Amino acid sequence: MNVQIFGTQKSQDTKKALRFFKERGVKPQFVDLSGGKTAPGELKRFVQKAGLSGLIEKDGRAYEASGLEYLRISDDALLERLLETPALLKQPLIRSGATATVGWDEALWKDLYAASKGA
């Protein structure tokens, strides 16, 4: 099973996701979003799954400080802002094959793991 986890070291849900897969003997590839810009193509895969607004962590301090609630910007500008400020993203972003999940989704991760064991 090949799993990529996109997130930051500060995100508790990202830490829990890493632990979830490691406990099941899966060594995930961790992509630290705070270490620099992520490729726009990577983020667009998650946009296709959850929509652009579905990637935004609206309960976080970064969202409040960004003023995005009041701004009217194009999707391209919003995508660029998400790439520059990973704290605005719901974390973790997880990709395994063609499946992409946004945020904490343990039920789906269990299904992915079970499917990989049955294959």
MDAnalysis code that builds the backbone (N, CA, C; Angstrom):
import MDAnalysis as mda
import numpy as np

u = mda.Universe.empty(357, n_residues=119, atom_resindex=np.repeat(np.arange(119), 3), trajectory=True)
u.add_TopologyAttr("name", ["N", "CA", "C"] * 119)
u.add_TopologyAttr("resid", np.arange(1, 120))
u.add_TopologyAttr("resname", ["MET", "ASN", "VAL", "GLN", "ILE", "PHE", "GLY", "THR", "GLN", "LYS", "SER", "GLN", "ASP", "THR", "LYS", "LYS", "ALA", "LEU", "ARG", "PHE", "PHE", "LYS", "GLU", "ARG", "GLY", "VAL", "LYS", "PRO", "GLN", "PHE", "VAL", "ASP", "LEU", "SER", "GLY", "GLY", "LYS", "THR", "ALA", "PRO", "GLY", "GLU", "LEU", "LYS", "ARG", "PHE", "VAL", "GLN", "LYS", "ALA", "GLY", "LEU", "SER", "GLY", "LEU", "ILE", "GLU", "LYS", "ASP", "GLY", "ARG", "ALA", "TYR", "GLU", "ALA", "SER", "GLY", "LEU", "GLU", "TYR", "LEU", "ARG", "ILE", "SER", "ASP", "ASP", "ALA", "LEU", "LEU", "GLU", "ARG", "LEU", "LEU", "GLU", "THR", "PRO", "ALA", "LEU", "LEU", "LYS", "GLN", "PRO", "LEU", "ILE", "ARG", "SER", "GLY", "ALA", "THR", "ALA", "THR", "VAL", "GLY", "TRP", "ASP", "GLU", "ALA", "LEU", "TRP", "LYS", "ASP", "LEU", "TYR", "ALA", "ALA", "SER", "LYS", "GLY", "ALA"])
u.atoms.positions = np.array([
    [0.851, -1.183, 0.000],
    [0.000, 0.000, 0.000],
    [0.888, 1.235, 0.000],
    [0.640, 2.111, -0.960],
    [1.413, 3.343, -1.084],
    [0.536, 4.512, -0.630],
    [0.960, 5.206, 0.417],
    [0.177, 6.302, 0.986],
    [1.049, 7.540, 1.076],
    [0.504, 8.661, 0.595],
    [1.160, 9.955, 0.766],
    [0.304, 10.781, 1.705],
    [0.942, 11.378, 2.701],
    [0.250, 12.244, 3.643],
    [0.840, 13.641, 3.520],
    [-0.013, 14.586, 3.159],
    [0.380, 15.990, 3.048],
    [-0.130, 16.702, 4.286],
    [0.746, 17.422, 4.949],
    [0.344, 18.153, 6.145],
    [1.529, 18.882, 6.737],
    [1.349, 19.344, 7.957],
    [2.434, 20.018, 8.679],
    [2.657, 19.309, 10.007],
    [3.841, 19.484, 10.545],
    [4.180, 18.869, 11.829],
    [3.332, 19.431, 12.972],
    [2.779, 20.616, 12.790],
    [1.975, 21.244, 13.844],
    [0.551, 20.706, 13.895],
    [0.112, 20.049, 12.844],
    [-1.258, 19.557, 12.768],
    [-1.428, 18.258, 13.557],
    [-2.301, 18.283, 14.559],
    [-2.553, 17.092, 15.368],
    [-3.178, 15.981, 14.530],
    [-4.084, 16.337, 13.615],
    [-4.715, 15.315, 12.774],
    [-3.701, 14.673, 11.829],
    [-2.732, 15.439, 11.365],
    [-1.681, 14.872, 10.517],
    [-0.848, 13.886, 11.320],
    [-0.514, 14.241, 12.536],
    [0.251, 13.334, 13.398],
    [-0.531, 12.047, 13.643],
    [-1.832, 12.175, 13.889],
    [-2.665, 10.997, 14.133],
    [-2.763, 10.130, 12.882],
    [-2.830, 10.746, 11.707],
    [-2.889, 9.984, 10.460],
    [-1.588, 9.208, 10.243],
    [-0.464, 9.859, 10.486],
    [0.825, 9.165, 10.363],
    [0.868, 7.959, 11.293],
    [0.419, 8.157, 12.526],
    [0.407, 7.069, 13.505],
    [-0.563, 5.954, 13.073],
    [-1.719, 6.332, 12.547],
    [-2.709, 5.353, 12.094],
    [-2.099, 4.371, 11.106],
    [-1.413, 4.893, 10.100],
    [-0.845, 4.017, 9.079],
    [0.371, 3.261, 9.590],
    [1.202, 3.902, 10.375],
    [2.388, 3.222, 10.910],
    [1.993, 2.057, 11.804],
    [0.915, 2.213, 12.586],
    [0.451, 1.133, 13.463],
    [-0.011, -0.083, 12.665],
    [-0.358, 0.110, 11.412],
    [-0.816, -0.972, 10.558],
    [0.286, -1.475, 9.627],
    [1.502, -1.060, 9.893],
    [2.647, -1.540, 9.124],
    [2.821, -0.879, 7.775],
    [2.140, 0.232, 7.562],
    [2.256, 0.969, 6.307],
    [3.172, 2.155, 6.558],
    [4.209, 2.268, 5.748],
    [5.118, 3.396, 5.905],
    [4.699, 4.494, 4.931],
    [3.969, 5.502, 5.425],
    [3.504, 6.554, 4.527],
    [4.638, 7.507, 4.141],
    [4.493, 8.090, 2.965],
    [5.407, 9.150, 2.546],
    [4.817, 10.453, 3.060],
    [5.551, 11.167, 3.891],
    [5.071, 12.420, 4.452],
    [5.601, 13.587, 3.624],
    [4.687, 14.453, 3.192],
    [5.043, 15.658, 2.453],
    [4.727, 16.834, 3.350],
    [5.777, 17.488, 3.843],
    [5.613, 18.619, 4.757],
    [5.262, 19.871, 3.966],
    [4.040, 20.320, 4.133],
    [3.569, 21.490, 3.389],
    [4.230, 22.779, 3.845],
    [4.760, 22.800, 5.060],
    [5.385, 24.025, 5.556],
    [6.818, 24.180, 5.052],
    [7.352, 23.155, 4.436],
    [8.735, 23.195, 3.977],
    [8.926, 23.883, 2.644],
    [7.917, 24.454, 2.113],
    [8.020, 25.109, 0.819],
    [6.736, 24.906, 0.053],
    [6.719, 25.385, -1.139],
    [5.507, 25.287, -1.941],
    [5.289, 23.855, -2.425],
    [4.065, 23.438, -2.364],
    [3.654, 22.173, -2.939],
    [3.322, 22.423, -4.408],
    [3.504, 21.426, -5.221],
    [3.179, 21.558, -6.637],
    [1.680, 21.796, -6.798],
    [1.303, 22.769, -7.605],
    [-0.128, 23.043, -7.805],
    [-0.903, 21.821, -8.289],
    [-0.269, 20.968, -9.092],
    [-0.927, 19.762, -9.580],
    [-1.328, 18.831, -8.456],
    [-0.491, 18.734, -7.434],
    [-0.815, 17.898, -6.275],
    [-2.065, 18.413, -5.574],
    [-2.112, 19.695, -5.346],
    [-3.250, 20.281, -4.647],
    [-4.522, 20.191, -5.493],
    [-4.380, 20.283, -6.802],
    [-5.559, 20.207, -7.682],
    [-6.228, 18.843, -7.612],
    [-5.472, 17.798, -7.331],
    [-6.078, 16.470, -7.154],
    [-7.047, 16.473, -5.979],
    [-6.680, 17.173, -4.943],
    [-7.561, 17.257, -3.776],
    [-8.727, 18.210, -4.037],
    [-8.494, 19.227, -4.860],
    [-9.575, 20.138, -5.249],
    [-10.643, 19.356, -6.012],
    [-10.233, 18.442, -6.875],
    [-11.182, 17.623, -7.624],
    [-12.016, 16.760, -6.688],
    [-11.441, 16.321, -5.589],
    [-12.148, 15.463, -4.638],
    [-13.105, 16.259, -3.755],
    [-12.627, 17.347, -3.168],
    [-13.397, 18.061, -2.144],
    [-13.872, 19.436, -2.571],
    [-13.431, 19.909, -3.726],
    [-13.751, 21.272, -4.122],
    [-12.795, 22.236, -3.435],
    [-12.633, 23.389, -4.011],
    [-11.680, 24.357, -3.469],
    [-12.072, 24.809, -2.067],
    [-13.334, 25.103, -1.856],
    [-13.762, 25.549, -0.525],
    [-13.708, 24.401, 0.487],
    [-13.767, 23.149, 0.011],
    [-13.670, 22.003, 0.903],
    [-12.278, 21.781, 1.463],
    [-11.284, 22.421, 0.870],
    [-9.909, 22.290, 1.365],
    [-9.588, 23.289, 2.466],
    [-10.440, 24.273, 2.645],
    [-10.131, 25.357, 3.577],
    [-10.589, 25.008, 4.986],
    [-9.684, 25.155, 5.944],
    [-9.992, 24.941, 7.360],
    [-10.590, 26.232, 7.906],
    [-11.897, 26.314, 7.892],
    [-12.578, 27.557, 8.252],
    [-12.654, 27.792, 9.754],
    [-12.296, 26.802, 10.556],
    [-12.322, 26.964, 12.014],
    [-10.975, 27.385, 12.589],
    [-9.975, 27.514, 11.750],
    [-8.636, 27.811, 12.243],
    [-8.335, 29.292, 12.349],
    [-7.288, 29.565, 13.096],
    [-6.844, 30.958, 13.271],
    [-6.317, 31.552, 11.973],
    [-5.681, 30.718, 11.154],
    [-5.123, 31.223, 9.890],
    [-6.233, 31.741, 8.980],
    [-7.371, 31.078, 8.984],
    [-8.498, 31.517, 8.153],
    [-9.023, 32.861, 8.655],
    [-9.165, 32.959, 9.943],
    [-9.646, 34.211, 10.537],
    [-8.683, 35.361, 10.229],
    [-7.395, 35.100, 10.357],
    [-6.394, 36.141, 10.124],
    [-6.261, 36.503, 8.649],
    [-6.591, 35.561, 7.759],
    [-6.408, 35.800, 6.327],
    [-7.457, 36.734, 5.733],
    [-8.602, 36.826, 6.371],
    [-9.680, 37.650, 5.838],
    [-10.399, 37.016, 4.661],
    [-10.172, 35.724, 4.406],
    [-10.797, 35.060, 3.260],
    [-12.323, 35.062, 3.338],
    [-12.836, 35.140, 4.527],
    [-14.292, 35.152, 4.692],
    [-14.921, 36.351, 3.987],
    [-14.167, 37.426, 3.917],
    [-14.695, 38.671, 3.366],
    [-14.175, 38.999, 1.963],
    [-13.144, 38.291, 1.533],
    [-12.549, 38.573, 0.227],
    [-13.281, 37.844, -0.886],
    [-13.343, 38.463, -2.020],
    [-13.863, 37.833, -3.224],
    [-12.704, 37.752, -4.206],
    [-12.117, 36.564, -4.302],
    [-10.972, 36.377, -5.183],
    [-11.244, 35.209, -6.120],
    [-10.515, 35.170, -7.210],
    [-10.695, 34.099, -8.191],
    [-10.222, 32.767, -7.608],
    [-10.656, 31.687, -8.220],
    [-10.223, 30.360, -7.779],
    [-8.715, 30.195, -7.898],
    [-8.134, 30.752, -8.956],
    [-6.680, 30.659, -9.125],
    [-5.945, 31.394, -8.008],
    [-6.452, 32.570, -7.634],
    [-5.829, 33.338, -6.551],
    [-5.998, 32.609, -5.221],
    [-7.153, 31.980, -5.023],
    [-7.382, 31.230, -3.787],
    [-6.469, 30.011, -3.732],
    [-6.314, 29.323, -4.840],
    [-5.412, 28.176, -4.893],
    [-3.982, 28.598, -4.577],
    [-3.563, 29.726, -5.119],
    [-2.218, 30.242, -4.846],
    [-2.056, 30.573, -3.362],
    [-3.088, 31.148, -2.771],
    [-3.022, 31.476, -1.351],
    [-2.927, 30.209, -0.489],
    [-3.649, 29.163, -0.886],
    [-3.572, 27.891, -0.159],
    [-2.179, 27.274, -0.279],
    [-1.570, 27.412, -1.444],
    [-0.217, 26.898, -1.639],
    [0.797, 27.654, -0.785],
    [0.592, 28.959, -0.636],
    [1.522, 29.791, 0.132],
    [1.314, 29.672, 1.635],
    [0.081, 29.367, 2.062],
    [-0.249, 29.330, 3.484],
    [-0.887, 27.988, 3.820],
    [-0.088, 26.954, 4.088],
    [-0.640, 25.626, 4.342],
    [-1.531, 25.552, 5.583],
    [-1.413, 26.508, 6.499],
    [-2.269, 26.505, 7.685],
    [-3.737, 26.724, 7.322],
    [-4.005, 27.206, 6.114],
    [-5.384, 27.396, 5.661],
    [-6.031, 26.080, 5.221],
    [-5.229, 25.041, 5.003],
    [-5.728, 23.768, 4.497],
    [-6.243, 22.871, 5.614],
    [-7.326, 22.140, 5.323],
    [-7.738, 21.054, 6.209],
    [-6.651, 19.999, 6.095],
    [-6.239, 19.497, 7.216],
    [-5.178, 18.506, 7.211],
    [-5.639, 17.287, 7.979],
    [-5.136, 16.148, 7.610],
    [-4.179, 15.836, 6.562],
    [-4.864, 15.672, 5.208],
    [-4.075, 15.823, 4.170],
    [-4.491, 15.477, 2.816],
    [-3.809, 14.148, 2.525],
    [-4.593, 13.130, 2.194],
    [-4.036, 11.788, 2.014],
    [-4.393, 11.270, 0.639],
    [-3.377, 10.691, -0.003],
    [-3.577, 10.103, -1.319],
    [-3.035, 8.693, -1.318],
    [-3.838, 7.788, -1.813],
    [-3.424, 6.401, -1.990],
    [-3.987, 5.938, -3.329],
    [-3.125, 5.806, -4.312],
    [-3.585, 5.467, -5.648],
    [-4.475, 6.573, -6.194],
    [-5.680, 6.200, -6.623],
    [-6.617, 7.183, -7.168],
    [-7.498, 7.806, -6.097],
    [-7.369, 7.338, -4.860],
    [-8.205, 7.841, -3.767],
    [-7.524, 9.000, -3.063],
    [-8.284, 10.058, -2.836],
    [-7.770, 11.224, -2.119],
    [-8.772, 11.592, -1.034],
    [-8.265, 11.858, 0.165],
    [-9.128, 12.273, 1.266],
    [-8.625, 13.589, 1.837],
    [-9.558, 14.355, 2.363],
    [-9.250, 15.657, 2.945],
    [-9.732, 15.647, 4.385],
    [-8.812, 15.931, 5.300],
    [-9.172, 15.965, 6.707],
    [-9.221, 14.569, 7.306],
    [-9.652, 14.509, 8.552],
    [-9.691, 13.253, 9.295],
    [-10.820, 12.380, 8.749],
    [-10.502, 11.169, 8.261],
    [-11.500, 10.246, 7.723],
    [-11.056, 8.816, 8.002],
    [-11.046, 8.454, 9.266],
    [-10.529, 7.154, 9.682],
    [-11.302, 5.998, 9.054],
    [-12.608, 6.136, 8.889],
    [-13.411, 5.060, 8.297],
    [-12.938, 4.739, 6.875],
    [-12.694, 5.762, 6.084],
    [-12.216, 5.545, 4.720],
    [-10.809, 4.965, 4.728],
    [-9.973, 5.404, 5.639],
    [-8.609, 4.872, 5.718],
    [-8.638, 3.389, 6.062],
    [-9.540, 3.005, 6.959],
    [-9.677, 1.584, 7.310],
    [-10.108, 0.779, 6.089],
    [-11.035, 1.343, 5.302],
    [-11.472, 0.663, 4.087],
    [-10.324, 0.524, 3.088],
    [-9.529, 1.586, 2.926],
    [-8.363, 1.515, 2.036],
    [-7.383, 0.433, 2.481],
    [-7.144, 0.392, 3.783],
    [-6.210, -0.596, 4.323],
    [-6.745, -1.998, 4.109],
    [-8.038, -2.207, 4.397],
    [-8.639, -3.531, 4.227],
    [-8.604, -3.957, 2.758],
    [-8.870, -3.026, 1.851],
    [-8.827, -3.346, 0.427],
    [-7.424, -3.706, -0.020],
    [-6.411, -3.043, 0.542],
    [-5.039, -3.371, 0.156],
    [-4.635, -4.743, 0.681],
    [-5.179, -5.146, 1.812],
    [-4.869, -6.464, 2.366],
    [-5.576, -7.569, 1.594],
    [-6.758, -7.238, 1.057],
    [-7.517, -8.229, 0.293],
    [-7.032, -8.390, -1.137],
    [-6.237, -7.448, -1.591],
    [-5.777, -7.482, -2.990],
    [-4.638, -8.426, -3.192],
])
